[in-house]
């Protein structure tokens, strides 16, 4: 490599760091750095939209300052004819800033129903599999404040309980990989500003305007609420308070699982002690959900109504045997036993 080419990284880094001279950009970055606080290599999930492009810039600056190796990945779902071209355009755009974006392709038959939900699951699957191959435990996602609000209302429409309403959290785990959302308390307007200021443009996904999708309907509803005076700060505070209440319940669920459950044979069997069910209704419900996930080896919890029916059986029947969530659940002589199906 020539001496001229050796100077390219340092010149590009200086160019990027100079962007922090813009007051608004610097404020956004300082907030991001405070929110992230991670000193290990990580992956950034990119889509090409303003949220993920802003995240790409912020993480690039962060990696320069912290001397970290960051991998950038974009998933080509191949759900639209021009999706591959869009991914390559984003890849080329980021390369200008020494951001090496790799494309992961979803191969195989595409769904005709529940498209967004299935595509989201496939995206996570591809990202997590790549993270495991790279031996990186952290993936950063571009979810921002609007996503938090939308998720809240979508969960209301589904009849979710407290845990579901605030399920979009700053950090969650999936298949032993940390999913981190450092932009969750950022306004979309700031991310659009940053994306335009740094990259000049961003990809617009037409499905984000298609109101056949529930998320788009909720988004339009929230925009209408905004026009009618919705206080976003107070709404965010409400969700924060609900999260605090949820953490308190999680504390008692953890205690219940530790004290009143015996796990046997590499998590293939579990015995629930009598005191397991002498807790508050919500603690018993969540504890039961968790033990079914552990024994049944399932990521997603079983539907609430089915759990409720079995808990009712446990309280009213001296003995029974049912299957649910990959588990065989038996009550024998007052003892509840779960086994891998």
Rosetta blueprint (number, residue, H / E / L):
1 X L
2 X L
3 X H
4 X H
5 X H
6 X H
7 X L
8 X H
9 X H
10 X H
11 X H
12 X H
13 X H
14 X H
15 X H
16 X H
17 X H
18 X H
19 X H
20 X H
21 X H
22 X L
23 X H
24 X H
25 X H
26 X H
27 X H
28 X H
29 X H
30 X H
31 X H
32 X H
33 X H
34 X H
35 X H
36 X H
37 X L
38 X L
39 X L
40 X L
41 X L
42 X E
43 X E
44 X E
45 X E
46 X E
47 X L
48 X L
49 X L
50 X H
51 X H
52 X H
53 X H
54 X H
55 X H
56 X H
57 X H
58 X H
59 X H
60 X H
61 X H
62 X H
63 X H
64 X H
65 X H
66 X H
67 X L
68 X L
69 X L
70 X E
71 X E
72 X E
73 X E
74 X E
75 X E
76 X E
77 X L
78 X L
79 X L
80 X L
81 X L
82 X L
83 X H
84 X H
85 X H
86 X H
87 X H
88 X H
89 X H
90 X H
91 X H
92 X H
93 X H
94 X H
95 X H
96 X L
97 X L
98 X L
99 X L
100 X L
101 X E
102 X E
103 X E
104 X E
105 X E
106 X L
107 X L
108 X L
109 X L
110 X L
111 X L
112 X L
113 X L
114 X L
115 X H
116 X H
117 X H
118 X H
119 X H
120 X H
121 X H
122 X H
123 X H
124 X H
125 X H
126 X H
127 X H
128 X H
129 X H
130 X H
131 X H
132 X H
133 X H
134 X H
135 X L
136 X L
137 X L
138 X E
139 X E
140 X E
141 X L
142 X L
143 X L
144 X L
145 X H
146 X H
147 X H
148 X H
149 X H
150 X H
151 X H
152 X H
153 X H
154 X H
155 X H
156 X H
157 X H
158 X L
159 X L
160 X L
161 X L
162 X H
163 X H
164 X H
165 X H
166 X L
167 X L
168 X L
169 X L
170 X L
171 X E
172 X E
173 X E
174 X E
175 X L
176 X L
177 X E
178 X E
179 X E
180 X E
181 X L
182 X L
183 X L
184 X L
185 X L
186 X L
187 X L
188 X H
189 X H
190 X H
191 X H
192 X H
193 X H
194 X H
195 X H
196 X H
197 X H
198 X H
199 X H
200 X L
201 X L
202 X L
203 X L
204 X L
205 X L
206 X H
207 X H
208 X H
209 X H
210 X L
211 X L
212 X L
213 X L
214 X H
215 X H
216 X H
217 X H
218 X H
219 X H
220 X H
221 X H
222 X H
223 X H
224 X H
225 X H
226 X H
227 X H
228 X L
229 X L
230 X L
231 X L
232 X H
233 X H
234 X H
235 X H
236 X H
237 X H
238 X H
239 X H
240 X H
241 X H
242 X H
243 X H
244 X H
245 X H
246 X H
247 X H
248 X H
249 X H
250 X H
251 X H
252 X H
253 X H
254 X H
255 X H
256 X H
257 X H
258 X H
259 X H
260 X H
261 X E
262 X E
263 X E
264 X E
265 X L
266 X L
267 X L
268 X L
269 X E
270 X E
271 X E
272 X E
273 X L
274 X H
275 X H
276 X H
277 X H
278 X L
279 X L
280 X L
281 X H
282 X H
283 X H
284 X H
285 X H
286 X H
287 X H
288 X H
289 X H
290 X H
291 X H
292 X H
293 X H
294 X H
295 X H
296 X H
297 X L
298 X L
299 X L
300 X L
301 X L
302 X L
303 X L
304 X H
305 X H
306 X H
307 X H
308 X H
309 X H
310 X H
311 X H
312 X H
313 X H
314 X H
315 X H
316 X H
317 X L
318 X L
319 X L
320 X E
321 X E
322 X E
323 X E
324 X E
325 X L
326 X L
327 X E
328 X E
329 X E
330 X E
331 X E
332 X E
333 X L
334 X L
335 X E
336 X E
337 X E
338 X E
339 X E
340 X E
341 X L
